[in-house]
Amino acid sequence: MNIKIKFELSLLVFACFTGICKAQVSTGMWLPYQAVSNEVFSKLKQDGIKLSKKDIYDINKNCVSKAVLSMSNDGGFAMPYATASFVSADGLVITNFHCVSRYIKEISNEENDYLKYGCWATSRSEEAPLFNLQLNQFLGCEDITDIVSKGLDTLDEKARASAMLKNAEAVAKRVEVKKNEVSRVYSLMGGQQYILAIYRILKDVRIVASPPMDLAMEGGDDVNWQWPRYSCDFAFLRVYANSDNEPVAYNTSNVPYHPTDYLKIAGNEVNSGDFVMVAGFPSKTQKHIPYFAMDKIIFSDTRLRMDICKAKLDYLHSCMDKAPEHLKSGYAERISKVNNVYLRSKGEISCAGKTHVVTFREQDDNALQQWINQNPERKKRYGETLIEDMKANYLNNVTKFNHMDEVFDCVVASGASIIPFAGKFEKLRNIDIANRKNRKEDMEDEIHGIRRTVEDFFSSVNIEEDCGMFKLLLPYYLKEMQPEYLDSIFLDNYDIDSLYKHSVITDKQRVTNFLDNAVEQGTDLLDNDLLYKMCIAFYVTRVQKVTRAATKCRRILLDDFKTYMRAYTEFNEGKQCDYDANHTLRLSPGKVFDKTQKKDVPVSCCFTANAQTCSGNSGSPVLNAKGELVGLNFDREMSGLSSIYRSNNVQARNICVNIQYVMWVIKNKSKSQYILNEIYSKK
């Protein structure tokens, strides 16, 4: 391949171990080239797949894998949040409604409330751009481990890691990518495996059709992570390009993009027992972390997240109950986000306990240590007490930092709105203090941007309720933070109500006056604002104390981690590895189980399967044995949420909307009839 690599390797820490598992061959999240290996493909054939290897994946020819897209914010291809797929030769794309609802909200107004009434273009001229949404077309991936690790077997861990980096950089110098394409090297199994993936970046994305929220999210939060479901969770988009079919940014002169690979809509719906395969970009699983880390993450860190979310939910519901009727709807989105995290956390804890994932992982680790100790050379290479040494290091050092990371995310990053709002003023304050030559111009530019933030903040935040949220969450922060990492401002017992009442940043007029006079009078008001200083202290503590110490601690443990992963690699040599999810394209096979149907609809609404999925799989195409589109993945059942820690095709259930239900809605409930001929075209 003629590819230029952007070599990107994240620091490997115990909170995100990757590795191998001894699952059934067909069960798992397979990279495309793994799915067509003899070991995996033979099992897929037994399970019922009718596609050839080349139909599934061929880096040089058309295949179903190349019809799959990751979804990200503009410029964020490396961190996609959902999945989509091409379904026509004219750039038509399908995904979940909930994956694009925030973009649809941005183009809605009182006259055209697309969330409430649906967004139905009646012709291509009505297809509206969704700015800042980027689609990333998968073009191929390959294992480059042999290139990266060539000649390194005799080196120790530190030298080997350094040499791998140099080898990867050398590969990057030898290859190129085409215009509008990017590539990325991903590290798997703690640096024991490397893959190269290539994507085409698609920036002109427009909305074609989406149902009303009541239909797309039928049942609301009450049925999240539950079955049965009746949601028609879909949205059609279209990618546009220039006249040469080159993907470019939005322009009114652009025309529909013509992909060479797209999925065919199945003519019939699936039935119980049918083979299916989910193709998507799952974000993160943790199947291969050591048992002691898994135990802490599930039953300590995740439980803390669940408890804080429950407190938030109770508070938000109490605020909504007191609010006037016309303001109640404004709480729905916030409650929905918190409730989603709460239910997922609750499900992971409950399911992990019932399925004994930690116990099974401990057995795996014990088997590994026994295998090491059976051979003198392995004992010398890996250590006869490797697992226990890692456990001691983890529990004495890493655990506290993981816990503090969790409380920061729950309390600071997603707690009271005043905290991130205060952060918007810090750059202005630093410009003022620096007192450089261009101080006046730089401050004016910064103030201009802050004014827009001020309008958005005070139009959406109830200060009194935000004060209540701050008071609710602060005790969690003070309790869970290690004393040596607390800023001195938190040692005083301040009256939070009084701080909110007198702060510059809690009153729109006071903020406006401050900004009006900041260039001439400076920003000393912020230095004397205790609420502002407390908000900034959260971030300063995080950056200057916690993150620095955590990074140093995790680097010390990195050698043990790599040793652990090398041992697992050798222990499972010759077996296909079900790698942990890491935002790369995965193919997850399964079988259909249950279906739902409404009285007034002639086809099934939704169905479940036991394919392995997680966050990032929303919008993923669900394919039948022939590779035809039969559904869209949009949720999981709570009873199988522990599958992110251990592959489990018994309890795991992914929930999908039936594509026949989607097409029935387009035909009978929408104004977007013009896409029907396009979808069923044979060209």
TAMO-V938445 format. One line per field, one symbol per residue. phi: phi as a letter, one per 40 degrees, with the letter a starting at -180 (. if undefined). Layout:
# TAMO-V938445
phi = ???
This chain:
# TAMO-V938445
phi = .cbbcccbbcccbccacbibaccddccibccdcccbcdccccccccchcbccdcccaacbbcacccccbcbacdgbdcbcbabaacbacbgcbbacdccbdcccdcccaccbccccbgbbcbaccccccbcgcbbbccbiaacbdcccbdgbccccdcccccccccccccccccbbbcdgbbbacbcbfggcbbbbbbbbcbbcbbcbaaccdcccbdggccbcgbbcbbcbcaabbbcbacccgccbcdacccbdcbccbacccccbccbdgccbacbabccabbcbcddccdcccccbccccdccccccccdcccccccccddcbccccdcccccccccccccccccccccccfcccccccccccccccdccbdcccccbhcbdccccccccccbcdccdcccccccccccbbccccccccccccdccccccfcdcdccccccccdccdccccccccbbccccccccccccddcccccccdcbcccccccccccdccccbcccbbcccccccccbcccbgbcdccbcccdcccccdccdcccbccccccccccccccccccdccccccdbdgbcbccccagccbbbcabcbbbbacccbcbccbababccbadhcdgccbbcccgccbabcbabcccbccccbadaccccacbbcccccdcccdcbbbbcccccccccccc
